[in-house]
């Protein structure tokens, strides 16, 4: 399945279902048949749902064009950087989201450039607290939650992320089970 087709569907889903709940949008996008359990698509989904939820609250930019810019930037983030580079693409996606909405670039001056890096580092710290191995779904939601808290604290913008319970643990041979904050116990007698 061509990446361009998948990302166009993502843009359509985001624009047609805009909400201040980025976790709800995340759940919608990961149901797409073009999204496997682990993939770089999560690096694109995270900033897309954050851009959409932020837009829903502030409505001061053209959503479709910002989503297209987000896809263009985020699709360059490679796969498996969590293990090979010591960073997570979903966490990078939070800083990418902030750089898109604040119009930050490599030569930006002032606090916005720093804030983009700070958000990424806070997302990475939260992912590191939970530990590995990889789980793109878990790390994406942790990154989204971190970005929501950051936006409220540093920008005064409140998003309303819903709770998330994982339904994919059986699909993930690396699932950490009860160590994951989103793990759902399947046997209530355990």
N, C-alpha and C positions, 0 to 999 in steps of 0.2 A: 504494500500500500504506500503510495507516494506521500512523503512528508507534507508537501504543499496541500494536498487534499485534506489530510488530517487536520492541519493547522487552520485551514479555512473553515472546516466544520467547528473547530474550537472557537474561532472568532464569531461564527454565527450563533453558537450556543450561548456564549457570553453576552452578546448584544441582545439576543432575544429573551434571555432569562436573567437580566441584570438584577442584582440584589446586594444588600450590604452584608450578606453571609458568604464569605469566600469558601468556607468548608462545604456548603451546599453545592456551590459551583464546582468545586473540586470533585465531589462525588459524582456529579453529572458527567464531567469530562473523562474521568477514569473508566466510566462504563463504555466508552467508545471502543469499538473493536480494534482500533489502531494503537491502543495503549496496553502493552504487556505488563506483567507484574513488575519487572525492573526495566527501565529504559530512560533514555535522555528526554523523552516526552515530558517527564515530570519536571524537568528543568525549565520547560516552557509553560507548563500548566500553572505552576506556583505563581510566577509573576503575572500571568494572564488573569487569574482569579482575583489577585490583589488589585490590579489596575481596575478591573470591573467593579469590585466592591467599593473601592475608593471613589470611582466615578459616580456610583449610585448615590453616595453621600454628598459629594461636592458639585458634581455636574458642571465643571468649568473647563472641559476640553472635549474634543471629538473622540469618543470612545473607540470607534472602529479604527481610526488612524493610529491611536496610541496602542491598540492591541496589535496592529500590523507591525509597528515599530518594536514592540515587545517580542513578537515572534521572530523578527529578523535578528534581534540581539541574542535572545535566549537559545535559538536553534544552533548557535555557535558553541555553546557549552558542551564539552565532550562527555561521552558516557564513562562511567566507572571512575570518575575523578575522586570519589569518596575513598577508594582504596589506593589509587595510584598517585594522587596529588595531595591527599590530606585535606580535602575540602569536599563539600557536598553541593551538587548542582542546584538542589532546592534552596539551600542557604544562599548560594550565589544569586539565585532568582529573587530573593527578597531585596538584596541590594540593587539588583537590576531594576526591579519594580520601582524602588524609590528614585533611582536615577532617571527613569522615564518620567515619572510624575513631577519631579522637581526640575527637569530639563538639565540635569547634571551631566557633564562630560569630563574627559580626562584633564582638561585645563581649567575647570571651574574653580573659582576662588571662594573662600568663605566656608561656612559650616556645612553646606549641603553636601559637598564632596566627602567630608568626614562622616556625616550622618549615613550616607550610603554604605560606607565601610563598617561603621559601627553596627548597623542593622545586620549586615552579613555576619559579623563576628558574634553578635548575640544569638543569631540563629544557629551558628556552628557550635556555640557553647551549649545551647539547649540540646542539640543532637548528641554532642559528646557526653552530656550527663546521662543520657539513656544508654548510650553505647551501641556497639555493633554486634554482629555484622550488619551489612546493608539491608535496608528495607525502604524502597523508594516511597511507598505509601506513608509509612510512619514518619520518615524524615520530612516529607512534604507537608504533612499536617503540623508537625512541630514547628516548621519554618513559618507556616501561615499563622499559627497562634502567636509566635514570637513577633511577627510583623504587626499583627493587630494590637498587641500590647504596646509596641514601640510607637505606632501611629497615635494611639491615645495619649501616651505619656509625652511624646515630643512634638506632636502636631495638633493635639486636641481634637483629633478626628476619631470617632468611635464607629468601629465596624462591629458586627454581631455574628461572630463565628459560632455555628452550632457545634454540638458535641459530635465526636466521631468515634465510632466503634468499628473495628476491623472485621471485615467479612472475608478476607483473603488469606488468612493464616495458613489454611490448607494448601494454598497455591505457592507458598513461600517456604522452600526447604531450609532457609536460614532464619525462620521466624524465631524470635527470642521469647515467645510465649508470655508468661506472666510478668516478665520484666518490661514489656511494652505497655505504655499507658493506654493503648487503644485495643489491647487484646480482649476478646470476649470469650469467657469460659464456655465451652460447649457442653460440658457435663457438670450439672449443678452439684453433683455429689463429690466432685474432686476437692 
